[in-house]
Structure formats: structure tokens, C-alpha cells
Amino acid sequence: MKYLIFFLFTLPISISAQFQFSFSDSIQIINNNEPLSMPWAGGLNYPQFSSIDYDFDGDLDLLVFDRSSNQIKVFEHKILDGEHFYDYDNTGDQWFPEELRYRLFAIDYDGDGRKDLFAYGIGGLKVFRNTGDLTNGLSWEVAKEILYSDNWGTSLSLYVSSSDIPAIVDVDGDGDIDVLTFHIGGEYLRYHQNQSIDLYGHADSLEFVLKNECWGKFREDLSTNTVYLNDNTTPCTTGNVPNPEFPLLEDKKSNDEKAHSGSTILALDIDGSGVMDLVLGDVAFPNLNLMINGGTGVNENSAMVSTDPLFPSNSIPTSIQLFPAAFNLDVNFDGIKDLIVAPNAKNISENEQSVHFYRNTGNNQVSNFVFETKEFLQGDMVDHGSGSIPVLTDVDGDGLTDLIVGNIFAYKAVLNKESRIAYYKNTGTSSSPEFTLIDRDFQNLSALDVGLRMYPTFGDLNGDQKNDMILGLEDGTLSYFVNNSAGSIPAYASPIVNLQDANGTIIQNGLYAAPQLFDLNNDGLLDLIIGIKTGELIYYKNVGSSSNPSFEFVTNFLGGVDVAETSPNGYATPCFFRQNDTTYAFIGAVDGLVYFAKGIDGNIDDGQIFESFVSDYLGFNVGAYSSFAISNLDDDGELDLFIGQDLGGLFYLEHDSNSSAGLISLEKQVLFSVWPNPFKKEFTIELIDLFEEVTAELFTLTGERIYSCILNQKINNLQLDQLDAGVYFLRLSNGFGTTKLIKL
């Protein structure tokens, strides 16, 4: 059993120690009669792979950067009873720089035995040097904010498109790291040679010179992924010289460049010829193209002599929608570099069984890649596409709490998306839960074809002791499914679509409805709370009976909760719960944070505000689209917390009374306040400090500026009774910030 503690701080308000949690893998997940080895690792969507010794124990661990929401995952190389395996380290990302975007690769550029980081820099590459050690752990310093290259006497940034994966590798075999990247037009591959060895005799400098405009003497078609060998167009005819150690002459025509669409590059000597071959992926195609270099020595300007668009043609060729990227590293611990292929197109590629593993049955001189699985790592964890939604409920009426996992979308062939809900039956006991995957498409709900993110909630609405289901839909409406199961196999009646409130009005308050059935007013009836795209919570009180629900609208701004204070979208996901007769709530959001509310009881009517609402609860950010389920699963009187997130998997946190972790609120610097909010006719803006005039601007949700004024004192009263009721954004100049403003 593994416990990894979240390192947290203490809230400035009193919170019971009952809400101390630690990451855990104590609950087992069974799939195809086998337990998953890393069930709670969180999933993968569009990952990039590198090896790095992050814990300085002498072996290489696996660094995964997922560009879906720029998340880092670290899988530690472990050995148990002589068996090598990867184990997810929930705290591994804490050792890496923040605000990494688009790409990340671990490469030892300076030859000190510690792998450094090549990341995205504006228009190119940013480099972090590894300054860590065994005693102090990983640490980083910026070696280059952006790499530059000498282009015919002019120093220019070494261009790499944000969508591309370049080849960062020792092309000429001299011991320092060079770069192969497509030029901005996307047709020709450029070779930027590192001058570190040439100038200084060691590899720890990052000084580049553009040596070839058409490395490999090929051109990739702009509209297709067709490759033209021995291309006779400029710059292939003039951009390469017999010896690339001499500078190139600028070809003026080559500067008339078209926008680059996207390519991935893996450079490796696949056939042992001594020169780099290429494996190319294209943004609009599912295959990889192997290009064989006909040269016999480096720096000969040798041409690519053959292409194989069905690579690896000796095995099962790659066919992955969309924009495949190939990575060459040893992942089965035999010392021979294998091939990993994953999609690189955010939001449109395969996002479940999307990481293909090809074992190298050859050696590191002559490779032979053989397909083994299309769910490398993913097959060891819960993974249901993008935007997982955990829900805990007794689906089959056996008295045990089961696990439902919704999603925003999963990839659907070809180049389509669908929302599905997975059903994990609790096959354990009341004191020792275990979940077994029964159905990836519960009740065949994907066939409803109602758009993205079907958001489920369950509860007995008609008093028959069976949990009915309500689905929140993309268009903001709700569908009600009465549970008519006759035995242990779940069955539901045809849905009542466009669920109406007590007045006969369709319940539809905003897009992407995220409902929760919860007895908010504690009267014995399940009420309806709905999170919406713009970040607020909507509350409907159940004014019906235990056998006939009827929902009466109360407020569209429950508790003053808003998880989209600085942007139009929040995608609020409510998770209210009651502990020791007190109501609390976790609220998820598109920013991936964990929002927490207390002081709820007695503050649920229109215009009332929860006593406390904080962000950054637990000091934890799951990247994007956080959502929660909480329950006492094992009858120990303590709560278990499940967190869904962008990468389609789940995190499981277990109460840990021995944890020194508390709850935190990473307080944001408050520069101004607005009250009342919502307002009817007028409101007040109070500035904490005023050193110069501040401009206040009011915007609609579509970005149209409709009001502007100057604030020249600390307390400013504004009257806007003529403004239409709705949601607006109030922006203050001079760095004061933005907040949401609601007119009633």
C-alpha cells in the first residue's frame, strides 16, 4: 500500500481535522479480471515521453508531459523481487518548473550526467539546466530563455512551432546537442548545428548555426504528408552545400513562407548506418513516415533515399488519430530503446487507448519495432477520455456504493467525439470496497447523442428505494431517468427530456449543466443544485413529496459562489456533502482547482452568501476540469474523496488522521472589493490603495465594452440601474484586476 502526503498549509479559519486527506491506492480496480497496477494515476491524453533520473537513485524514471492541460506526471522506476516496473509518484510534478506549455523533453545537453529540460519558449525553445543532486533533489535554473541560431550572420530565434515536436539530438555525432526543426513554411527541415564542441571543446554551451535549410534533401507537401525525395526546388538546390561546416548563403525566395501546420520529428539511426534517419508525423494524418538516410557518414549532406508511410511496416503500422508523435526510449527495462507513439493534437485526437508501445526486438544499433499494446500506462489506470466525472451511488441496489465515471468526451472514430458514462460495480464489502469495471457505456447513453459532457447525478426521487438518474446536458437542459430495475441488473425507463420546474418551465439556466441531487435545506427531500458554464450554482428546492419530486427555482447565484471570477467560463461542478450535521461543498472548475465552501446552512436563499468560499483548497491543481465525489465508503466514519480531471482518470484521497496536512487557502492579493454583488441599482467599488486614477470598465460576456468611468477615490459609488439584468465583467486598470458583476 502506498501513501503520498499532500503538503498543505493551514486555513486562517477553523476547519475540523476530519478533512485531512492523503493520496492512496488502497482501493483496487478490477478490469478484465485483473487488478490495475496504478488505478488512481489520473489518465493520459496527449503525452510526450522522456527518461530522467528524478530521484537520483541511479536508474532512469519516466517523465510524461501531457499537453492536454500542460500536466507533468512522473513514474518511478522500481524493482521488487527482481521485477522492474513503473509506479506513479503523485508528488513527482512538484520537482519541475511551473508554467510549462506545449512540450517538454529531458535531455542532457551539457554532458554532466543530469538531464536538463527543453521546453516551449515563445516561438522556439527554452532550456532549463538541471542543478539538482541526491541531497537536495531536483532544482533548475534557466540556461536560455530562448535559443538563438546564427542565420547567415544574423542571430535569430531558433524557430519551432508551438504545435511541433522537433528532434533535439546529436545529429553530427560530435558530442553536443543539435536541433532539427521544420521552417515556418513547413516544407523543409532545417539543421541547426550546436557550436559548443567546435568553439569550446565541451558540450555545455548552446550556440547554434543554421547549417542546412533542406536537411535530407526532401520536401514535405503542404496539403498532404507526401514526401518528395531529392527535391529540386529552392532551398533544396541552394540551401545545402557540400560541407555544412561552412555557412549557408541566404536564399531570398525562401523567406516567402507560408504558415506551418504541424509536424513531429524523431531522429534516430534505425539501421546502424551512422547517420540519422527520420520518423515523421503530420498534423492531419494518422500514420508515421519512416525516411531512410542514404549517407554513410555525418556532415555529407546526404539525401533521404526511401520512405515508408506504413511504419513500422514489419509489424502493425501506426494508425492513430490524429497527429502521431514517436519517442525512442527504453520502457521495458531491457536496456534497448523502444518506440512509443502518442497523439499530439489537443482536443481532437484519440484520448483513451492512445499510447502505442512497440518493443524493440533488435538492439540499439539496428532497431526492429514490434507492436505490443495501444494503451501503454493507460491500461494500468482508470482512463475515460477527457474530463472525468466521479459519482458515488448504489447502482444495483445491493447496499454497496458503486462508482460511476462520466466524461466530457472520448474519441469516436473517425475524428468525432462522444460523451459516455462508465459503471464500476463495488465487488468488495462494506468495510473493504473494490470496484470492477462492468460497462464503459452505461445504459448505452452515448446513443442519445446529446453533445459533450453528460453529467450524471443519482437519488431516490420517487420513494421506491431505487436510485433514479438525472443527466445534465451540454445545452443546459436535464433528462430524468426513472429507475425501474427488477433485480440486480440496472434498468431505467425512457428519459423525461427537458425536465421542467414546479411552474412548468424547462430547467435551463446555462450551458453544460452539472447537476447534483442533495437535500440542501435538510427537509428530507432531494433538492437540485446545478453548476453551469459561467461558473455559478443554480438552486431548485424540492417542493414536491418523497414520491413525486417538484423543483422550485430559488436562486441563480447560490451562496455567491462563482468559480469564473476572471474569465467568462468556469464550468462549475458541485459536490455538497454533510458531515456531523454540517453542510460543506467542494466545487470543481475549468481551472482545475479545488474550491471549498462552508457556512452553508442557513445561507441558501436568494441573495445570501456562504460564510466562507476559498480556492486552492488542498493546495492541489489537477490541470483542468476538476470534479468531486465524497463518501464514507468503508464504514470507518471517515470520508473518502475522489477527484476527476482533464486527463480522464481519477485521483483517490483517503482520510488520514496521522497526516500533518491541513487545509489551505493560498490567499490572492485583494486590491479592490465590490458590494453588493449581485446588485439591483447601484454598487460600491472600494480600492485598497489609490496612487493614481483607475479606469473601471464593464464588459458583456461576449467582450463588448458597455461602460467606462474614472475612479479617483478609495470608495466609489456607481449607479447603473438602467443596465439590463445579467452577468458582466468589471475590469480595473493599473493591475487591479477583473471580477464578475451580476445585475439583478
N, C-alpha and C positions, 0 to 999 in steps of 0.2 A: 504494500500500500504506500502511496506517495502523498505527502502533504507539502504544498508550497505556499508559504505565507505571503499575503499581500502586505506590503509595508505601508502603513497608514498613519495618519495623524489624528488628533483629537478635535472633535467639533467644539466650537465655542458655546454650544448648548448641550444640555444634559440629555443623553441618549442611553437607554439601558444596554448593558453588556450583552443582552440576548442577541444583538445584531452584529456579533463578531463572526467573521467568516474566513475560511481558508479554502483555497483551491484543493480539490480532491478527485481521486479516481476510484473511490470506494464502491461506487455503483457500477455494476457490469452491464454492458450492452452485448446482446447476442444477435448475430446476423448469420444466416445460413448455417446454423448450429455451431458456430464458432464465436468465442468471445473476442471483441475488438480489443486490440492491444493499447490503443490510445483513444478511447471513445470521446473524451472531452477536450480534444486538441483544437477544436474550433473550425475545421474545414479549410479548404483551399479553393480558389477560383482561377486566378491568372498568375501563377507563381513563377519566380525566377530562382535559380539554384546556384549556390556556391558552397565550397567547403572551407571551414575555418576552425582553428583550434581556439574556441572562445573561452574555454576554461583552463587553458594552459596545462593540460594533463598529458600532452604528447601525442594525442590522436586527433584526427580531423572530425569535427562535428558538421552538421548540415545547417547552413544558413538559407532560409527561404524568405524572399521578399515578394509579397503579393501586391500587384499594382491595382487590385480592385479598390482598395482604400488605403494603399500605402502601408500595409502592415508587415511587421517582421515576426517571423517565427524561428525558433532555434530548436533543433532536435539533437540531443546529446548522444554521442557515440558511447554505448555502454557494452560491457561484457559480463555475462552471467553464465557460470558453468561452461565456459569455453565458447558460448554463443554470442556473436556480435549482433547488436540491434540498435535502432534509434529510439529514444524516449523523449517525448515532448517536454520542454522546460518552459513552464508558464511564465517564468520571470526572465527568460533569455533576452527578450527585446529591450529590457532596461539597460543593457550594456552597449546599446548602439545610439548613434546620434539621432536627434529628433528631426522632424520635418523633412524626411527623405521622401522623394517623389519619383514616380515613373520607373526607375531602375536602380538596382544595387548589386554590385559584384565584389567579392572578396578576392583580391589579387595582390601578391607580394611584389610590389614594384621596386623596392629598394634593396631586396636581397638580404634582409636581416632575419628571415625565418618567421616573421609575423605578417599575416595577411592584412593588407590595407584595404580601403574601400573606394571603389569608383562609383560615383553616384551621379544623379542628374544635376547639372548646373545650367543656368539659363542659356539655352541654345547649344549646350555641349556637355562637358564632363567636369564634375567637381571631385576632388580627391581628398580623402581623409587618411592621414598616416597613423598607423597603429603604434601607440606609445605605451601599451599595457605590459603587465608582467604577472607572474604567478602570485606574487604577494598582494598586489593592488587590483588585479583583474584588468579587464579591457578598459582602455582610455584612448581618446582620439584627439588629434589636432589637425586643423585644416592645412593640408600641404599646398593645395591650389584651389582657389575659389572657382576658377575656370581654366581649363587647359587652352594654351595658345599654340599655334603652329606657324612656322615661317612659310608664307606663301609667296614664293618668288621675290623675297626681300621685304615683304610686308607681313608684320605679325598680326594674324587674325585668330579669332577664337576657333578652336578645332570643332567644327560643326557636327553635331549628332542630333537628329530629330528626336523630340520627346517620345515619339511612338516607336523608335528604333531600338534594337539591341545590337551594338557594334561588336566587333571582335577586338578584344583588348588582350593581346598575346604577343609573344616574341616572334615576329614574322621572320626576321633575318637571322635568328639564332645567335645573336651576339651577347645575350645575357640581360638586355633591358627590354621593357615592355613597349611595344608599338601599338598602333591603332589602325584598324581597317573600318571605314565607315562610308556609306553612300553619300554622295554630294547632294546638295539641296534639291537638285532636279530629280534624283532617284534612279538615274540610269547607269551611272558609273561608280565603281568602287575606288575610293581614294586610300592611298597608303601614306600614313604619317609616321615617319621613322623617328624613334627616340634617339637623341644625340648624346645621351648620358655617357655611355661607354666610349663613344668616339671622342668626346671632348674631355672627359674627366677620368676615364678608366674604371669607373664604378657605376652602379645602376641607380643611385639614389636621387637622380635629378629627373625632371620632367620637362625636357626641352625637345620640341618636335619640329620636324621639317617635312613639308609636303613633298614626297619623292615621286609619286605616281598619281596621275589623275584618272587613269584607267587601269588599275592593277588587275592583272589576269587577262587583259585584252578582251573583255566581254562587255556587252551592254544588255541590261535588262529592260524589256519593253515596258513602257509607261502604263499601258492599258491592260496587259496580261502579265503573267510571270514567265513568259518566254524569254530564253536567254540566247543571245546571238554571239557565237564564238568568233574569235579573230575579227572583231568588228572593225570596219574600215571608216567609221565616222569619227569626227573630232569629238573628244580629245584622244581617242584610242590611237590615232595615227600620229599625233603630235605631242600628246601629253606624256608619253613614255619615251625614255632614252635608253640606249644600250646598257648603260650602267647607272642605276638610280642613286649612286653616291654623289652624282653631280646634280645641281639644281635644275628644276624644270623651267621652261620658258612659259610665260602666261599665254594662254590662248584666249584672245578677247571674245571669241564666239561662245566659248564655254560658259561665260558669265550670264548668258541669256537663259536663265534656269527656270524650270517650272517647279511648282510646289511638289514636295516629296510626299508620297502616300504612305510608305512604311515598309521596312524590311528588317528581318532578323538575320544575324550572321554568326555562324560558328566556324572558326578556322581551326583545322587540325590536320595533321599529316596522317591520313587514314590508311595509306598504302605503303608507308615506310620509305617513300622516295626522297625524303629530306627536304621537301618543300610543302608549303601549306595548301591543302585542298579546302573547299568551302562547302558548307551546308546552309542553303538559303531558304528562308521562309518569307512569304509575301502576304501583305495585309488583307488581300482579297481572295486568298486561295487556301485550301486545306492541306496541301501537300508540302513536302520538303524536296528541294532540288540539290542533289549532290553534284559538285563540279570538281573534276579531277585536274590537277595541275600537271602539265606535261614537262615541267622543268626537272633538272637533275641536281641543281644547286641553287642556293638563295641568291638574291640580287641579280638574277639573269633576265628579269622582265619576262619570265616565261608565261605562256598563254595557257588558259584552261582548254583542254583538248576534248573533254566529253562531259555530258550532262546526264543525270539520271533523275527524272522528275518523280520516280516511284521509290525514292529512297526510304528505308532500306529495302531494296528490291530482292535481296536474298531471303527476306523474312516477310512479315506483314508490313507493307508500306504505310507510312504515316498518312492518316486522313483524319484531321482534327479541325473541326470548325471553331474558330477561324484564326488565321494569322499564327501558325505554329512557330515556336522558338525551340531550338535544340541546345542542350547543355551537356558537356562532356566531363564527367567526374565519376569517381568510384563510389557507388552507393550500396554495394553488396559485400563490401569489406574483403575483397579478394586481391586488392592492390592493382586491379586493372580498371581503367576508366570506362564507364558505361555511358549510355545515351539516355537522357531524359528529355521528353518533348512535352511542352505545355502550351496552351493558347496564350496569346499576348494582346488580344483585342478586348478591352474592358467593356463589359455590359452586353456584348453580342456573341461571345464565344461560348463553347461548352464550359459548364461550371460545376459538374458533378464528377463524372468519370472522365477527367480531362488531363490527367498526368500520366503519360505513357512511359513505361520503363522497358528499355532494350538492353539486355545483358550482353556484355562484350565477351564472346566466346573465343576471341583471338587474344591479342596481347596489346601492350601499349605502343608497339611499333606498327603492327598491321592489325587493324580493328575489324571485327565481324560482329555486327549488332543483331541480336535475335530478340524478337518481341516476347515479353512475358506478361505484362499487365497494363491495363489502361487506367488504373486507379492507384498508382504508387502513392503511399502515405494515406490517400483519401480512403482506401479500403480498410484502414485501421481505425477510422474515426467516424463519428456521425457527420454526414455531409449531405445537405439537401439543397444544393444550388446556391442562391444568393438571398440574404436577408432572412435568416431562420427565425421562427416564432415559436417558443416553447409554451405549451399549455398542459397543465396537470389536471386530470379528471378521471373518474371511473367510467371508462367507455363501455365495458362489457357487464357491468353490474355485479362483479364478484367481490366487491368490497375493498379491492386494492386500487390504488391510484396509478393510472396508466399515463403514458407520455405521448402527447400529440405535438408534431413539429410541422408548422406551416412554413411558407417561404414567400419572398417577393416574386421570384421566378426561378425556374430551372430551364436549362436549354432544351429546346424541342427541335428536332430535325425537320426541315433544313432551314437554318437561320431564322428560327422562331423562338418564342418563349411561352411558357405556361406556368400557372401557379398550381401547386399541388400541396397536399397535406399528408404527412406520414403518420402511421399508427404504430406505436411501440407498446405492446401489452406487458403489464407487470407480471412476470412469471416467477417472481420471488415470493416473499412472505411479508406480513405486516411489519415485521421488525428488520427485514433484510431485503429491500427491494432489488429487483433485477428487471431489465427491460429487454424484450425480444421484438425485433422488427417483424411485423406482420404484413404491413402493406405500405408501399411507397406512395400510393394514390388512394387514400382512404375514401371509400364510398364512390370511387371514380369521379371525384369532384372536379377534376381537371376538365372533364367533358362539358361542364357548364360554360366554359369559355367566356368568363366574365371579366377578363382582364388580369392585371397583375395584383399580387398580394391579396389572396383570400385570407382574411384574418378571423380565426375561429374563437369562440367562447362557448362554454358549456354550463348548464344548470337545469335543475328540475323546475320547469315553468308551469307545468300542468298538474303537479301533485301526484304523479303516478310512480314516483320513486325511481324514475329513469332520467338520465341527463339529456336534455334536449340541446340543440346546437343552433347558434346564430353565427352567420358569416358576415363580416364586414367586407365590402367590395370596393374596387377601385373608384367607381363613380359616386361613392359616399352612401349608397343605399345598403340595406341589410336584408338578408334572406334568413327565414326562420324554418328550421328542420325539426319536426316533432319526432322524438324517439319512439318508435313502435316495435322495438326488439321483442321477440317472443322467448328468446333464450340467451345464450352467451355470445351469439354472433350479432354484432351491431347492425341495426337496420333503421332507416329513417324514412318518413313519409316524404312525398314530393315537397319541395320547398314552397313556403309562402314568400314570394318575392316582394320587394318594395314594402317592407314591413312598415305599418302605419302607427302613429301615436294614438293617444286616447281621443283626440279630436278628428281622427280620420285623415291626418296629414302624413304624407310619406316622410319617414325619418331620413333626412338627407341634409347634413349640416356642413359638409365639406368633402373634399376628395379623400380617398384612401382611408375609409372608416376602419378604426381599430377598436372594436367593442370589448367590453368586459361586463359580465353579469356578476353583480356583487350587491349585497344588502347594505347599501351605503348609509341609509338612515336607521338601520337596525330595528326594523319593524317586522321582520320575519319574511319579507318578500324580496325577491331579487330585483334590484334596480339595474339600470343600463347606463354605463359610462362609455363614452366614445371619444377616442383620440382622433384628431384629424390632421390633414397635411400641413395646415398653417400653424400647428403647434399647440392649440388649446385642447381642453377637455370639455365635452358636452355631457350634461347630466339630465337623464329622464328618470323620474320617480315612478315606481310601480304602484299604481292606484287601483289595481285590479284585486284579484284574490289568489290564493295558493293554487287554484285550478284554472284560473283564467287571467293571464297577465294583461295589463293595460298600462302603457308607459306615457306619463305626462311630462311634457317639457318643463324644465326648471331653469336652466341657465346654459349659455354657450361659453361661459368663462369660469368653469368650476374652480373654486379656490384661488383664482387669479393665476393659475398655472399656465405658463407659456414657455415651451422649450425651443422657441424660434425668436429669441429676443433681437438678434442682429441679422436675420435673413428672412426671406419670405416663407421658407419651408422649415418645418420642424418634424413632421411625421410622428406625432406623439403616440406612444403606446402605453396604456395604463395598466398597472398591476397593483390594485388595492388589496390589502390584507388586514386581518385583525389578530392582534396578539395581546393576551391578558386584558381583553375587553377594550383595547385601544386600537384605533384605526391608523394605519400608515399606508404609504404608497411609494412604489418605485415607478418612475415614468421614463420610458426609453425615448430616443430621438435619433434623427438622422446623423447627428454629430458623434454618435457612439458613446456618449457619456451616460453615467448613471445618475439620474435625478431622484431626489428623495424628498417626501413631504410628510410632515407630522402636524399635530394640532388641527386635525381634520374634523373630528367630532364637534358638532355644533357650529360648523362654518361651511355648510354645504348649500345654503340658499343663494339665490341670485344676488350678486354684489358683495358677498362675503369672501374673505381671503383666508387661506390656511395660515396658521401661525408661523410655520416655517417651511420654506421651499428652497433647497440648495442643489447646486450642480456639483459634479466631480465627486459625488459620494463614492466611497471606497478607493478614491484615487485611481480610478480604473477607466480606461477608454478602450472600447472594443473595435474602434476604427470607424464604424458606421452602423446605423440602423440597430441600435440596442433595443432589446425587448426582454421581458422577465416573466418567470413563473416562480412562485414560492409556496412551500407547503411543508408540513411535518410528515415526511414520507415514512420514517422508520419508527414512529411512535415513541420517540425519546423525549418528546416535549420541546424539541428544538427545531428551528426552521432550516430547510434546505432550499438553496437558491439556484435557479437555472437561468443562464443568460444567453440569449440569441443575438446574432450579429451578422454583419455583411457577408462573411465567407461561408455561410450556410451550415456551420456546425454549432455546437453548444459548449459553454463552459459550465461546470458544476462546482458550486461552492457549498461547503458543509460547515455548519456551526462548529466552532472550536473554542471551547471555554478556556483552553490553555493559551490561546493566541494573545499576544500583546497588542494585536491590531485593534484599533478603534475605528471610529467613523471620522471622515474628514470633510471639510468644505474648503477647497482651495479658493479663498476669497478673491473675487475680482475687484480691481480698484474701482471704487464707485466715485465718479466725477460729477454726477448730477442725479436728481430724483424727480419724478413726475407724479403728481397726485391731483385728484383721484384718477385712477386708471383701472377700469373704464370711467369715462366722464360723460355728462349729458350736455352741458352748455359751456363750461369753462374748466380749465385746469391750470395747475401751477408747475413751473419748472424752477427748481432750486439748484443753483450751481454751488459746488463745494468751495471752489475758489474762482475768482474772476480777475484776471490780469489784463485782459483786453476784450473788446467786443466779440461776441459769439453769434454766429448766424444759426438760426433754427429753421429747418426746412421740413415740410411734411410731404410725404410721397404716398401714392397709392401702391397696392400690391404689385401692379404692373410697372412701377418705376416712374410714373408721371408725377412731377412736382406740382403741387396744387396750392402751396402756401409757403411764405418765407417772411421772416422778421429778424430784427436785431435784438439780442439780449444784452443789456448794458448794466444789469444789476444782478445781485445774487438770487433774489426772489422775483420771479416774473409771472404775472397773471395773464393768461391768454384766453380770450373769449372766441369760441368757434361754434356757436350754436347753429349757424347756418350750414354746417358741414353735414353731409349725409351720414347716417349710421353705417358703421363698418370698421374694418381693420386697416390701420395705416402705419407707416414708419416715420418716426421722428428722428431726424439726424441733426446733430450739433457739430459745428465746425471746430477747428483747432484741437482735434484729437479727443474731444469729449465723448464721441461715440454715437451709437444708434440704439433705439429701443422701439418696441411695438406699442402703439397707442390705439385704444379701442373707443369708438364713439357709439354711445347707446342711442 
